[in-house]
Amino acid sequence: MELNMIVLLGLALAVISVLSLIIERLFFPSILAFIAIGVAVGFFWDGNEVFKIAGEIGIILLFFLLGLKFPLGELMKRLKKVWKAGVLDILLAFGVTIGIAMLFGLDFSQSFLIGAVLFATSSSISARMLERHADKHEDVKEFVLALLIFEDIFAPLILTVAPFIIQDEPIEVSDIGKVFAGFLIFGVLLYIGSRFVKKQPKIAKHLLRQDDASIGLIGLILFFAGIGMVFGLSEILGAFIAGIMLAGIHDVRPLKRLTVPVRDLFLPIFFISFGISINLEQGVIVNTLFFVLIVWGVLSKWIVGRFGGRMYGLTRVQANEAGFSLAPRGEFSILFTALSNGAINLFVGLYIFVSAIIGIVLFRFSEILAAKTEEKLEKVLPDENKDDSNK
């Protein structure tokens, strides 16, 4: 029996690798292949707790690596520049979406879930697409990445309060105190850890050169993630803070070398597990609200890109391009589906999959769409720095 399990595991990993390679060759992120595999597997297997925990490790390491890109000083600099666009993003993609869902007759908890799902752009998809499109203007890349960072910080806060709203759990004073304590502990750890890394780089480098450095590093990441969970915060917030803390190391390549292979092994399990949760046997719900949310999901992000990008300093065409680069939803949206079940879970799961495909297509043609959109806007809007669209 053990041999059969090993054979099946090896075959499964090989099939996943081949399908991922095929879809990558079609210039689509492999996340779509993983979700599709999960949907197919879901007809035969519901998954188990060990499988879900393995996927959770993958998403934890993903957000650690995202945090690793931004030392604390650089992070604060970017947030200071992008906060206006970030607030607009919260108001439109999260706040207005809740209102739309309630207008269609959903209660507040379901509307909150849909607003949370529509809020966060997929960092994994967008970052991968930015890497592939080297010809995209640096200012557009900088704005998109800065806004993704803002979302990656705010979305865990939504995820922290979501269980009390979506699952109707009573909010007690002790719960609020625990959350504040968690933020305080993270603040202290971030301050102490960042100063240690900055003041004692030789010690940090020496530790990373040890044979078992990967064990200690991943243990540290999971420890930070666990602190987040213990204090009612998101585990990915803890992993993200651990990444920011260690980003002060002059050369982060050893950190990536130790964690990327583990992330690449476990992250597909996260998306496959999500695909399994999309139980199509319950019947697919595609109604008017679904199509309204698809349109609004694209439009809200374009508005954020257009007006938020202008506040950031982009030209009109660049701002349009940024707006068309923000549509795909992914890992954060998937995390919120774990808080729901039944028909609403299937509804938002299908939305995430469709929006990811649409977002990827819009991203690939963002430059063409940006120029065409600006041509139309020039006919209906007053001139605004007319010559900046030609920069």
C-alpha positions in Angstrom: 0.0 0.0 0.0 2.9 2.4 0.9 4.5 1.8 -2.5 1.2 2.5 -4.3 0.8 5.8 -2.4 4.3 6.8 -3.4 3.7 5.9 -7.0 0.4 7.9 -7.0 2.1 10.9 -5.3 4.9 10.8 -7.9 2.5 10.5 -10.8 0.3 13.3 -9.4 3.3 15.7 -9.1 4.5 14.8 -12.6 1.0 15.5 -14.1 0.7 18.8 -12.2 4.2 19.8 -13.5 3.3 19.0 -17.1 -0.1 20.8 -17.0 1.6 23.8 -15.3 4.3 23.9 -18.1 1.6 23.7 -20.8 -0.4 26.6 -19.4 2.7 28.7 -18.7 3.6 28.2 -22.4 0.3 29.8 -23.2 1.4 32.8 -21.2 -1.1 32.2 -18.4 0.0 31.8 -14.8 0.0 28.2 -13.6 -2.4 29.1 -10.8 -5.2 28.5 -13.3 -4.0 25.0 -14.0 -3.8 24.2 -10.2 -7.4 25.5 -9.6 -8.7 23.5 -12.6 -6.9 20.3 -11.3 -8.5 20.9 -7.9 -12.0 21.2 -9.4 -11.5 17.9 -11.3 -10.1 16.2 -8.2 -13.1 17.5 -6.2 -15.4 15.1 -8.0 -13.6 12.2 -6.4 -11.9 13.5 -3.2 -12.8 16.2 -0.6 -9.3 16.7 0.6 -8.2 16.3 4.3 -6.7 18.4 7.0 -3.1 17.5 6.3 -3.5 18.5 2.6 -5.0 21.9 3.6 -2.2 22.6 6.1 0.4 21.8 3.4 -1.3 24.4 1.2 -1.4 26.9 4.0 2.4 26.5 4.4 2.7 27.4 0.7 0.7 30.6 1.0 2.6 31.6 4.2 5.9 31.3 2.4 4.5 33.2 -0.6 3.7 36.2 1.6 7.1 35.9 3.4 8.8 36.3 0.0 6.6 39.3 -0.8 7.6 41.0 2.5 11.2 40.1 1.7 11.1 42.5 -1.2 10.6 45.6 0.9 12.8 46.7 3.8 11.0 48.7 6.4 12.3 52.1 5.1 11.4 51.3 1.5 8.0 50.0 2.6 7.1 53.2 4.4 8.3 55.3 1.5 6.0 53.5 -0.9 3.0 53.5 1.4 3.4 57.3 1.9 3.3 57.7 -1.9 0.4 55.3 -2.7 -2.0 55.8 0.3 -4.4 58.0 -1.6 -4.9 55.4 -4.3 -5.1 52.7 -1.5 -8.0 54.5 0.2 -9.8 54.9 -3.1 -9.3 51.2 -3.6 -10.9 50.4 -0.2 -13.9 52.7 -0.9 -14.6 51.3 -4.3 -13.5 47.7 -4.5 -14.5 46.9 -0.9 -17.1 49.5 0.3 -19.1 50.0 -2.9 -19.1 46.2 -3.6 -20.7 45.6 -0.2 -23.4 48.1 -1.2 -24.0 46.5 -4.6 -24.4 43.0 -3.0 -26.9 44.3 -0.4 -28.9 46.0 -3.2 -29.3 42.5 -4.7 -30.8 41.3 -1.5 -27.8 39.6 0.3 -27.5 40.1 4.0 -24.5 42.1 5.4 -22.4 39.1 6.3 -22.6 37.7 2.7 -22.1 41.2 1.2 -19.0 41.6 3.4 -17.6 38.4 2.1 -18.1 39.4 -1.5 -16.6 42.8 -0.8 -13.5 41.2 0.7 -13.2 38.8 -2.2 -13.4 41.7 -4.7 -11.0 43.9 -2.8 -7.5 42.4 -3.1 -5.7 42.0 -6.4 -3.8 38.7 -6.7 -0.2 39.5 -5.8 1.1 36.2 -7.1 -0.6 36.6 -10.5 0.2 40.3 -10.9 3.8 39.9 -9.8 4.4 37.0 -12.2 2.8 39.0 -15.0 5.0 42.0 -14.3 8.1 39.8 -14.4 7.1 38.5 -17.8 6.3 41.9 -19.3 9.7 43.5 -19.0 8.7 46.2 -21.6 6.0 47.6 -19.2 7.0 51.2 -18.1 8.8 51.3 -14.8 6.5 53.9 -13.4 3.5 51.7 -14.0 5.3 48.7 -12.4 6.2 50.8 -9.4 2.6 52.0 -8.9 1.1 48.5 -9.3 3.6 47.0 -6.9 3.1 49.8 -4.4 -0.7 49.4 -4.5 -0.4 45.6 -4.1 1.7 46.2 -1.0 -1.0 48.5 0.4 -3.6 45.8 -0.3 -1.4 43.1 1.2 -1.3 45.1 4.5 -4.9 46.1 4.6 -6.4 42.8 3.5 -5.1 40.8 6.6 -6.9 43.4 8.7 -10.2 42.6 6.9 -9.3 38.9 7.3 -8.9 39.5 11.1 -12.4 40.9 11.6 -14.1 38.7 8.9 -14.9 35.7 11.1 -16.8 37.9 13.5 -19.0 39.2 10.7 -19.2 36.3 8.2 -19.6 33.6 10.9 -21.7 35.8 13.3 -19.4 35.2 16.2 -20.0 37.6 19.1 -17.2 40.2 19.5 -16.0 40.4 23.1 -13.7 43.0 24.7 -11.1 40.2 25.2 -11.1 39.5 21.5 -10.4 43.2 20.7 -7.7 43.3 23.4 -6.1 40.2 21.9 -5.9 41.7 18.4 -4.3 44.9 19.8 -1.8 42.8 21.7 -1.0 40.9 18.6 -0.3 44.1 16.7 1.8 45.4 19.6 3.9 42.2 19.7 4.4 42.3 15.9 5.5 45.9 16.1 8.0 45.1 18.8 9.3 42.0 17.0 9.6 44.0 13.7 11.5 46.8 15.4 13.9 44.5 17.3 14.4 42.1 14.4 15.0 44.9 11.8 17.6 46.6 14.1 19.4 43.3 14.7 19.6 42.4 11.0 20.8 45.9 10.3 23.3 46.1 13.2 24.5 42.5 13.1 24.6 41.5 9.4 27.6 39.2 9.9 25.7 37.1 12.4 22.7 36.9 10.1 24.8 35.8 7.2 26.7 33.2 9.3 23.4 31.7 10.4 22.2 31.5 6.7 25.3 29.6 5.7 24.6 26.7 8.1 23.7 23.3 6.6 20.3 23.3 8.4 19.6 27.0 7.8 16.4 26.2 5.8 14.9 24.4 8.8 15.6 27.4 11.1 14.4 30.0 8.6 11.1 28.2 7.8 10.6 27.6 11.5 11.0 31.3 12.1 8.4 32.1 9.4 5.9 29.6 10.7 6.5 31.0 14.2 5.5 34.5 13.1 2.6 33.1 11.2 1.5 31.2 14.3 1.7 34.3 16.5 -0.7 35.9 14.0 -3.1 33.0 14.5 -2.8 32.9 18.3 -3.7 36.6 18.6 -6.6 36.5 16.2 -4.7 38.0 13.3 -3.9 36.5 9.9 -1.1 34.0 9.6 -0.1 35.6 6.3 0.3 39.0 8.1 2.8 37.3 10.4 4.7 35.8 7.5 4.7 39.2 5.7 6.1 40.9 8.7 8.8 38.3 9.0 9.8 39.0 5.4 9.9 42.8 6.1 12.0 42.1 9.2 14.6 40.1 7.2 14.5 42.3 4.1 17.2 44.5 5.7 19.8 41.9 5.0 22.0 43.3 2.2 21.8 40.2 0.1 18.5 38.3 0.4 19.3 35.8 -2.3 20.3 33.1 0.3 16.9 33.6 2.0 15.1 33.1 -1.4 17.3 30.1 -2.2 16.2 28.4 1.1 12.5 29.1 0.8 11.5 29.3 -2.8 11.8 25.5 -3.5 9.6 24.8 -0.4 7.1 27.4 -1.6 7.0 26.0 -5.1 6.2 22.6 -3.7 3.5 23.6 -1.3 1.8 26.6 -3.0 0.2 24.5 -5.8 -1.5 22.5 -3.0 -3.1 25.7 -1.8 -4.7 26.4 -5.1 -5.6 22.8 -5.7 -7.3 22.7 -2.3 -9.3 25.8 -3.3 -10.3 24.1 -6.6 -11.5 21.1 -4.6 -13.7 23.4 -2.5 -15.6 24.5 -5.7 -18.1 21.7 -5.6 -19.8 21.9 -9.0 -22.2 19.1 -8.1 -24.1 21.7 -6.1 -25.0 23.5 -9.2 -23.3 26.6 -10.7 -24.9 29.9 -9.7 -24.5 32.4 -12.6 -27.1 35.2 -12.1 -27.3 38.9 -12.7 -25.3 39.7 -9.6 -22.5 37.5 -10.9 -22.2 39.5 -14.1 -22.5 42.8 -12.3 -19.7 41.8 -10.0 -17.5 40.7 -13.0 -18.0 44.1 -14.6 -17.7 46.1 -11.4 -14.6 44.1 -10.4 -12.8 45.3 -13.6 -14.3 48.8 -13.5 -13.5 49.5 -9.9 -9.8 48.6 -10.4 -9.6 50.6 -13.6 -11.0 53.7 -11.7 -8.4 53.1 -8.9 -5.7 52.8 -11.5 -6.9 55.8 -13.5 -7.4 58.3 -10.6 -5.1 56.7 -8.1 -2.4 56.5 -10.7 -2.8 60.2 -11.5 -2.4 61.1 -7.8 0.7 58.9 -7.8 2.2 60.8 -10.7 1.5 58.7 -13.7 0.5 60.1 -17.1 -3.1 59.5 -18.2 -2.2 56.6 -20.5 0.1 55.0 -17.9 -2.7 55.4 -15.3 -5.1 53.6 -17.7 -2.6 50.9 -18.2 -2.2 50.4 -14.4 -6.0 50.1 -14.1 -6.1 47.3 -16.6 -3.3 45.5 -14.7 -5.2 45.2 -11.4 -8.2 43.0 -12.3 -7.1 39.4 -11.4 -8.2 38.1 -7.9 -6.4 35.2 -6.3 -4.8 34.1 -3.1 -6.3 36.7 -0.7 -9.8 36.2 -2.1 -9.4 32.5 -1.7 -8.5 32.9 1.9 -11.9 34.5 2.5 -13.8 31.6 1.0 -12.5 29.4 3.8 -14.8 31.4 6.1 -18.0 30.5 4.2 -19.7 27.4 2.9 -22.6 26.3 0.7 -23.9 28.2 -2.3 -22.2 31.5 -1.5 -18.8 29.7 -1.4 -19.4 28.2 -4.8 -20.5 31.6 -6.1 -17.4 33.5 -4.9 -15.2 30.6 -5.9 -16.4 30.7 -9.5 -16.0 34.5 -9.5 -12.4 34.2 -8.4 -11.6 31.7 -11.2 -13.4 33.8 -13.9 -11.9 37.1 -12.7 -8.4 35.6 -12.7 -8.8 34.6 -16.4 -10.3 38.0 -17.4 -7.6 39.9 -15.3 -4.8 38.0 -17.0 -6.2 38.8 -20.5 -6.6 42.5 -19.6 -3.1 42.6 -18.2 -1.6 41.2 -21.4 -3.4 43.8 -23.6 -3.2 46.6 -21.0 -1.0 48.9 -23.2 -3.4 48.7 -26.2 -6.5 49.1 -24.0 -4.9 52.1 -22.2 -4.2 53.9 -25.5 -7.7 53.1 -26.9 -9.4 54.2 -23.7 -7.6 57.5 -23.6 -8.6 58.2 -27.1 -12.2 57.8 -26.1 -11.8 59.8 -22.9 -10.3 62.7 -24.6 -13.5 63.2 -26.5 -15.7 63.3 -23.4 -13.5 64.7 -20.7 -11.9 68.2 -20.4 -8.2 68.3 -21.4 -5.9 67.6 -18.5 -2.2 68.2 -19.3 -3.1 67.3 -22.8 0.5 66.5 -23.8 1.3 64.2 -20.9 -0.4 61.2 -22.7 2.4 61.3 -25.2 5.2 61.1 -22.7 
